[in-house]
Amino acid sequence: MAHLPKLDLRPDHLAEVLRLLRTHLPITEVWAFGSRAAWVAGEGSDLDLVVRNPNQLGQEQPKNFFDLKKAFTESNLPFLVDLHDWARIPESFHRNIEKQHVVVQKGETDPSEA
């Protein structure tokens, strides 16, 4: 059985988040941060996700990133998913996320760099 990320989400909601990630950004690293990663979420708390390209952290995400944002908006999840692009957020925000995050989806390594 695959390792599931430890987030403050119902199992069916987590399954839907993972399904949407695999559909739209299957090889991209995704971290959760904020209240659902820290297990201090209230009933209406959003899910904060940041999308990272592990091989090129400064590279902006492809069009699929925006398709994923739309898919989360159109999903039946009973909370907002706040999706961020690592390359577009300030360095100070990077440090805060790095201190407390949960890996939701591991990115694939570029075989040319192995």
C-alpha positions in Angstrom: 0.0 0.0 0.0 1.3 3.5 -0.9 2.3 5.8 1.9 -0.4 8.5 2.4 0.5 12.0 3.6 -0.5 12.8 7.2 -2.9 15.7 6.7 -5.9 16.9 8.7 -8.3 15.6 6.0 -10.9 12.9 5.8 -9.7 9.9 3.9 -12.1 10.5 1.0 -11.1 14.1 0.7 -7.4 13.2 0.7 -8.1 10.6 -2.0 -9.7 13.2 -4.2 -6.8 15.7 -3.7 -4.3 12.9 -4.6 -6.4 11.9 -7.7 -6.5 15.5 -8.9 -2.8 15.9 -8.4 -2.0 12.7 -10.3 -4.3 13.7 -13.1 -3.0 17.3 -13.7 0.6 17.3 -12.3 1.7 13.6 -12.0 5.5 14.2 -11.9 5.5 17.4 -9.8 6.4 17.7 -6.2 3.6 19.0 -4.0 3.8 20.1 -0.4 1.1 20.9 2.0 1.6 23.6 4.7 -0.5 25.6 7.1 -3.2 24.5 9.4 -4.1 21.2 7.7 -0.4 20.1 7.7 0.0 21.2 11.4 -3.2 19.5 12.5 -4.7 22.7 13.9 -7.4 23.1 11.2 -10.9 24.2 11.9 -13.9 22.8 10.0 -13.7 25.6 7.3 -9.9 25.7 7.0 -8.5 25.7 3.5 -5.8 23.3 2.3 -2.6 25.2 1.4 -0.5 23.4 -1.3 2.7 24.5 -3.0 3.8 23.0 -6.3 7.5 22.6 -6.8 9.7 21.4 -9.6 12.5 19.6 -7.7 14.9 19.8 -10.6 14.4 23.6 -11.2 12.9 25.3 -8.2 13.0 28.7 -10.0 11.0 27.5 -13.1 7.3 28.4 -13.2 4.8 25.7 -13.5 3.2 24.7 -16.9 -0.4 25.4 -18.0 -1.4 22.2 -16.1 -0.9 24.2 -12.9 -3.8 26.4 -13.9 -5.9 23.5 -15.0 -5.3 22.0 -11.5 -6.4 25.2 -9.8 -9.6 25.1 -11.9 -10.2 21.4 -11.1 -9.9 22.1 -7.3 -12.4 24.9 -7.7 -14.8 22.7 -9.6 -14.4 19.7 -7.3 -16.8 18.6 -4.6 -14.2 19.2 -1.8 -16.0 21.1 1.0 -13.0 23.4 1.5 -10.9 25.8 -0.5 -7.6 24.5 -1.9 -5.1 27.4 -2.1 -2.6 26.3 -4.7 0.8 28.2 -4.9 3.7 28.0 -7.4 7.0 27.8 -5.5 8.8 29.9 -8.2 6.3 32.7 -7.7 6.3 33.1 -3.9 8.8 35.2 -1.9 12.0 33.6 -0.5 10.9 34.4 3.0 7.7 32.4 2.4 9.9 29.5 1.2 11.7 29.4 4.6 8.4 29.3 6.5 7.0 26.5 4.4 10.3 24.5 4.6 10.0 24.6 8.4 6.6 22.9 8.5 5.3 21.0 5.5 4.0 17.6 4.6 5.0 16.0 1.2 1.8 15.2 -0.5 3.3 14.0 -3.8 6.9 13.3 -4.5 8.3 14.8 -7.7 10.1 12.6 -10.2 13.8 13.1 -10.7 15.1 14.0 -14.1 16.9 10.9 -15.3 19.6 13.1 -17.0 20.6 14.3 -13.5 21.0 10.9 -12.0 
